């Protein structure tokens, strides 16, 4: 079967999106820790809220990216066609698992950060 989207190109897009997830979440985490350097309480709160928003964006971006790749892998497997040697679907699945684990870890970090934020402002 001839695919409209080249599998290698799709995989490269997935890897690029995964890198963007890691970078975006790193910016959010760095901003969260940087917020404690402010002296004004309202500034600390605003920067922490912004950083948690960035982390939430990274989580949602990761979920969307991983879901899209899983759908593409399922389509490749459903077609049951012999693929080129450089298209290693089993390895691609491992990368989706890594993204999933990272999204779970980020979600836990976000939950802890939100809980601390709410408890300190009550």
N, C-alpha and C positions, 0 to 999 in steps of 0.2 A: 504494500500500500504506500502511496506517495503522501507524505504529510505536508500540510500547509505550513507548519512551523517545523523548522529543522530541529531535531532532538538535541543536538549539541548546542545550538543557539538558545534553546529553552533552558537547558541545564546551566549554561553560562549566565543567563539572566537570573536564574535561581541563586547561583552562587553570589552574584553581585548584590541581589536583594538581601541575602543572608549577611553579607558584609555590612550592608547599610543598617541592618538591625543591630549588629554588634556595636557599630560606631554610634548610632543614635542612643542606644541604651547607655553607653559609656558617657556620652555627653550629659544625659540625665542624671546619672549617678555622680559625676564630677560636680555638676551644678548643685546637687543636693548637699554634698559635703562642703562645697564652697559657701553655701548660704550661712553657715555658722560663723563666718568671718565678719559678718555685718554687726553693727552695734545697735541698730534700730530694729525693734522687734517686728514691726510691720514689714520691713524689708526682708527679714528672715522668712516670715510666713509667705510672702508673695513669691520669693525665689524658690522655696520648697514646693509650693503649689505648681509653679511652672515646671520644675524638675520632675514632679510626679506625673504631670501631663505629658512630658516628653517620654517618660518611661512607659506610660500607658500607650502612647502612640507606637513605640517600638514593639510592644506586645501585640497590638492589633495588626501592625504591619507584618510581624512574624507569623501570626495565625493565618493571615491572608496568603502570604507567600508559601507557607508550608501546605496549606489546603490546595492551592493551585498546582503545586508540584505533585502532590498525591493524586490529584485528578488526572494529571498528565501521565504519570506512571501507570495508573490503572488503565488509561486509554491504550498505552503502548502494550501492556500485558493482554488486554482484551482482544486486540487485533491479532495476537498470537503469530506475529511475523518474526522471522529470523532477523535480528538487528545486526548492525555492524559491530565489530569487536570493540570499538571504542565507546559504545553505548552500554554501560554497565549498570543496568537498572537496580541490581541488588545494592551496589555501592550508593546509588542515588537515594535509595530508601534509607540507608544509614544516615545520610545527611539530613533527611527530613526528621529522623528520630533525634538527632542532635539539636536541630532547631526546636523541636517540641520540648525537649528537656530544658533548653535555655529559656523558653517561654514560661515553663513552670517555675524555674528558678527566679526569673524576673517578676513573675506574679507574686511569689512569696515575698520578695524584697519590697514590692509595692504595697502589699498588704501590711507588712510590718511598719513601713514608713507612714502609711496612712493612719495606722493605729496609734503610733507615737505622736503624730501630728494632732490627731483629734484629742488624745488624752492630755496633751500639754496645753491645749487651748480651751479645755473645759473648766 
